[in-house]
Structure formats: C-alpha cells, structure tokens
Amino acid sequence: MCLAVPLQVALIESESVVRCRVGEGDNFLSVSTQLLPDQPVVGDYLIIHAGFAMRKLDPQDAEETLKLMREMVAANEAAQ
C-alpha cells in the first residue's frame, strides 16, 4: 500500500527536476517532472511516487489533505 503525501515545489532545479519540501522542516526531495503534461511552478503541490511527480494538486485540496494528516498524527500520539 502506498500513502501519497502532497509535497510543495520549493525550487526549479532544471527543465525536468524540481526540489520539493517534505513536511514543514528542512527536508527536501528532488523530483522528476518528466511525467507531467506541463512544468510546475514554485508553490505548486505535487503527488510523488518513486521520485516522479504523478500530478499537480489544487492548493486547497493539498492543504486540506495535509491538515487531515496532521490531525491523524496528533490523535495517534494522544492515544499512546
């Protein structure tokens, strides 16, 4: 099973590679954009699988998904 987490584009490295922020810290992932129909821009949210951007997300949908994931983590931590 695969869990897709929206990542936000922080930097355009080249025509086919972007650097995405992982979470809220200082972790970044270089991602290939070769499978996307159009090049993302800084601030776009992407769904990544195996190092490839699979699609862009609507920013509101991405933020809602991230909010729900944070709430699930908090609930899990509180239950332990």
PyMOL CGO cylinders between C-alpha atoms (Angstrom):
from pymol import cmd
from pymol.cgo import CYLINDER

trace = [
    CYLINDER, 0.00, 0.00, 0.00, 1.24, 3.47, -0.85, 0.3, 1, 1, 1, 1, 1, 1,
    CYLINDER, 1.24, 3.47, -0.85, 0.39, 6.67, 1.00, 0.3, 1, 1, 1, 1, 1, 1,
    CYLINDER, 0.39, 6.67, 1.00, 0.73, 9.77, -1.17, 0.3, 1, 1, 1, 1, 1, 1,
    CYLINDER, 0.73, 9.77, -1.17, 1.59, 12.96, 0.68, 0.3, 1, 1, 1, 1, 1, 1,
    CYLINDER, 1.59, 12.96, 0.68, 1.37, 16.30, -1.16, 0.3, 1, 1, 1, 1, 1, 1,
    CYLINDER, 1.37, 16.30, -1.16, 4.78, 17.97, -1.48, 0.3, 1, 1, 1, 1, 1, 1,
    CYLINDER, 4.78, 17.97, -1.48, 5.22, 21.64, -2.33, 0.3, 1, 1, 1, 1, 1, 1,
    CYLINDER, 5.22, 21.64, -2.33, 7.63, 22.79, -5.03, 0.3, 1, 1, 1, 1, 1, 1,
    CYLINDER, 7.63, 22.79, -5.03, 10.30, 24.98, -3.44, 0.3, 1, 1, 1, 1, 1, 1,
    CYLINDER, 10.30, 24.98, -3.44, 12.79, 25.34, -6.32, 0.3, 1, 1, 1, 1, 1, 1,
    CYLINDER, 12.79, 25.34, -6.32, 13.02, 24.60, -10.03, 0.3, 1, 1, 1, 1, 1, 1,
    CYLINDER, 13.02, 24.60, -10.03, 16.33, 22.76, -10.45, 0.3, 1, 1, 1, 1, 1, 1,
    CYLINDER, 16.33, 22.76, -10.45, 16.11, 22.17, -14.22, 0.3, 1, 1, 1, 1, 1, 1,
    CYLINDER, 16.11, 22.17, -14.22, 13.61, 21.69, -17.02, 0.3, 1, 1, 1, 1, 1, 1,
    CYLINDER, 13.61, 21.69, -17.02, 12.65, 18.26, -15.67, 0.3, 1, 1, 1, 1, 1, 1,
    CYLINDER, 12.65, 18.26, -15.67, 13.57, 18.34, -11.97, 0.3, 1, 1, 1, 1, 1, 1,
    CYLINDER, 13.57, 18.34, -11.97, 12.10, 20.28, -9.07, 0.3, 1, 1, 1, 1, 1, 1,
    CYLINDER, 12.10, 20.28, -9.07, 13.03, 20.37, -5.39, 0.3, 1, 1, 1, 1, 1, 1,
    CYLINDER, 13.03, 20.37, -5.39, 10.09, 19.81, -3.05, 0.3, 1, 1, 1, 1, 1, 1,
    CYLINDER, 10.09, 19.81, -3.05, 9.78, 20.48, 0.66, 0.3, 1, 1, 1, 1, 1, 1,
    CYLINDER, 9.78, 20.48, 0.66, 8.92, 17.40, 2.71, 0.3, 1, 1, 1, 1, 1, 1,
    CYLINDER, 8.92, 17.40, 2.71, 6.73, 18.40, 5.65, 0.3, 1, 1, 1, 1, 1, 1,
    CYLINDER, 6.73, 18.40, 5.65, 7.38, 21.61, 7.50, 0.3, 1, 1, 1, 1, 1, 1,
    CYLINDER, 7.38, 21.61, 7.50, 11.07, 21.19, 8.23, 0.3, 1, 1, 1, 1, 1, 1,
    CYLINDER, 11.07, 21.19, 8.23, 14.25, 21.48, 6.23, 0.3, 1, 1, 1, 1, 1, 1,
    CYLINDER, 14.25, 21.48, 6.23, 13.94, 18.20, 4.34, 0.3, 1, 1, 1, 1, 1, 1,
    CYLINDER, 13.94, 18.20, 4.34, 13.78, 18.35, 0.56, 0.3, 1, 1, 1, 1, 1, 1,
    CYLINDER, 13.78, 18.35, 0.56, 13.40, 15.83, -2.24, 0.3, 1, 1, 1, 1, 1, 1,
    CYLINDER, 13.40, 15.83, -2.24, 14.50, 16.22, -5.85, 0.3, 1, 1, 1, 1, 1, 1,
    CYLINDER, 14.50, 16.22, -5.85, 11.65, 15.05, -8.07, 0.3, 1, 1, 1, 1, 1, 1,
    CYLINDER, 11.65, 15.05, -8.07, 11.43, 14.32, -11.79, 0.3, 1, 1, 1, 1, 1, 1,
    CYLINDER, 11.43, 14.32, -11.79, 8.63, 16.17, -13.59, 0.3, 1, 1, 1, 1, 1, 1,
    CYLINDER, 8.63, 16.17, -13.59, 9.00, 14.22, -16.85, 0.3, 1, 1, 1, 1, 1, 1,
    CYLINDER, 9.00, 14.22, -16.85, 5.59, 12.56, -16.44, 0.3, 1, 1, 1, 1, 1, 1,
    CYLINDER, 5.59, 12.56, -16.44, 3.67, 15.83, -16.02, 0.3, 1, 1, 1, 1, 1, 1,
    CYLINDER, 3.67, 15.83, -16.02, 1.97, 17.44, -19.02, 0.3, 1, 1, 1, 1, 1, 1,
    CYLINDER, 1.97, 17.44, -19.02, 3.23, 20.90, -18.01, 0.3, 1, 1, 1, 1, 1, 1,
    CYLINDER, 3.23, 20.90, -18.01, 6.06, 22.17, -15.83, 0.3, 1, 1, 1, 1, 1, 1,
    CYLINDER, 6.06, 22.17, -15.83, 5.09, 23.05, -12.24, 0.3, 1, 1, 1, 1, 1, 1,
    CYLINDER, 5.09, 23.05, -12.24, 6.00, 26.38, -10.69, 0.3, 1, 1, 1, 1, 1, 1,
    CYLINDER, 6.00, 26.38, -10.69, 7.27, 27.23, -7.22, 0.3, 1, 1, 1, 1, 1, 1,
    CYLINDER, 7.27, 27.23, -7.22, 4.39, 26.85, -4.77, 0.3, 1, 1, 1, 1, 1, 1,
    CYLINDER, 4.39, 26.85, -4.77, 2.57, 24.09, -6.68, 0.3, 1, 1, 1, 1, 1, 1,
    CYLINDER, 2.57, 24.09, -6.68, 1.69, 20.91, -4.79, 0.3, 1, 1, 1, 1, 1, 1,
    CYLINDER, 1.69, 20.91, -4.79, 2.55, 17.57, -6.37, 0.3, 1, 1, 1, 1, 1, 1,
    CYLINDER, 2.55, 17.57, -6.37, 1.81, 13.91, -5.70, 0.3, 1, 1, 1, 1, 1, 1,
    CYLINDER, 1.81, 13.91, -5.70, 5.10, 11.98, -5.88, 0.3, 1, 1, 1, 1, 1, 1,
    CYLINDER, 5.10, 11.98, -5.88, 5.69, 8.27, -6.39, 0.3, 1, 1, 1, 1, 1, 1,
    CYLINDER, 5.69, 8.27, -6.39, 9.13, 6.66, -6.69, 0.3, 1, 1, 1, 1, 1, 1,
    CYLINDER, 9.13, 6.66, -6.69, 10.79, 10.03, -7.37, 0.3, 1, 1, 1, 1, 1, 1,
    CYLINDER, 10.79, 10.03, -7.37, 8.37, 11.08, -10.12, 0.3, 1, 1, 1, 1, 1, 1,
    CYLINDER, 8.37, 11.08, -10.12, 5.67, 13.74, -9.91, 0.3, 1, 1, 1, 1, 1, 1,
    CYLINDER, 5.67, 13.74, -9.91, 2.44, 11.98, -10.90, 0.3, 1, 1, 1, 1, 1, 1,
    CYLINDER, 2.44, 11.98, -10.90, 0.15, 15.03, -10.92, 0.3, 1, 1, 1, 1, 1, 1,
    CYLINDER, 0.15, 15.03, -10.92, -0.42, 18.53, -9.63, 0.3, 1, 1, 1, 1, 1, 1,
    CYLINDER, -0.42, 18.53, -9.63, -2.94, 19.14, -6.88, 0.3, 1, 1, 1, 1, 1, 1,
    CYLINDER, -2.94, 19.14, -6.88, -5.30, 22.01, -6.27, 0.3, 1, 1, 1, 1, 1, 1,
    CYLINDER, -5.30, 22.01, -6.27, -3.69, 24.05, -3.45, 0.3, 1, 1, 1, 1, 1, 1,
    CYLINDER, -3.69, 24.05, -3.45, -6.85, 23.94, -1.29, 0.3, 1, 1, 1, 1, 1, 1,
    CYLINDER, -6.85, 23.94, -1.29, -7.11, 20.16, -1.67, 0.3, 1, 1, 1, 1, 1, 1,
    CYLINDER, -7.11, 20.16, -1.67, -3.43, 19.76, -0.80, 0.3, 1, 1, 1, 1, 1, 1,
    CYLINDER, -3.43, 19.76, -0.80, -3.71, 21.95, 2.31, 0.3, 1, 1, 1, 1, 1, 1,
    CYLINDER, -3.71, 21.95, 2.31, -6.84, 20.08, 3.45, 0.3, 1, 1, 1, 1, 1, 1,
    CYLINDER, -6.84, 20.08, 3.45, -5.10, 16.72, 2.96, 0.3, 1, 1, 1, 1, 1, 1,
    CYLINDER, -5.10, 16.72, 2.96, -2.07, 17.90, 4.96, 0.3, 1, 1, 1, 1, 1, 1,
    CYLINDER, -2.07, 17.90, 4.96, -4.33, 19.26, 7.72, 0.3, 1, 1, 1, 1, 1, 1,
    CYLINDER, -4.33, 19.26, 7.72, -6.14, 15.92, 8.00, 0.3, 1, 1, 1, 1, 1, 1,
    CYLINDER, -6.14, 15.92, 8.00, -2.84, 14.02, 8.10, 0.3, 1, 1, 1, 1, 1, 1,
    CYLINDER, -2.84, 14.02, 8.10, -1.56, 16.27, 10.90, 0.3, 1, 1, 1, 1, 1, 1,
    CYLINDER, -1.56, 16.27, 10.90, -4.78, 15.66, 12.84, 0.3, 1, 1, 1, 1, 1, 1,
    CYLINDER, -4.78, 15.66, 12.84, -4.41, 11.88, 12.42, 0.3, 1, 1, 1, 1, 1, 1,
    CYLINDER, -4.41, 11.88, 12.42, -0.83, 12.02, 13.69, 0.3, 1, 1, 1, 1, 1, 1,
    CYLINDER, -0.83, 12.02, 13.69, -1.86, 14.13, 16.68, 0.3, 1, 1, 1, 1, 1, 1,
    CYLINDER, -1.86, 14.13, 16.68, -4.74, 11.77, 17.51, 0.3, 1, 1, 1, 1, 1, 1,
    CYLINDER, -4.74, 11.77, 17.51, -2.42, 8.77, 17.28, 0.3, 1, 1, 1, 1, 1, 1,
    CYLINDER, -2.42, 8.77, 17.28, 0.16, 10.40, 19.54, 0.3, 1, 1, 1, 1, 1, 1,
    CYLINDER, 0.16, 10.40, 19.54, -2.53, 11.32, 22.07, 0.3, 1, 1, 1, 1, 1, 1,
    CYLINDER, -2.53, 11.32, 22.07, -3.79, 7.73, 22.13, 0.3, 1, 1, 1, 1, 1, 1,
    CYLINDER, -3.79, 7.73, 22.13, -0.38, 6.33, 23.03, 0.3, 1, 1, 1, 1, 1, 1,
]
cmd.load_cgo(trace, "trace")
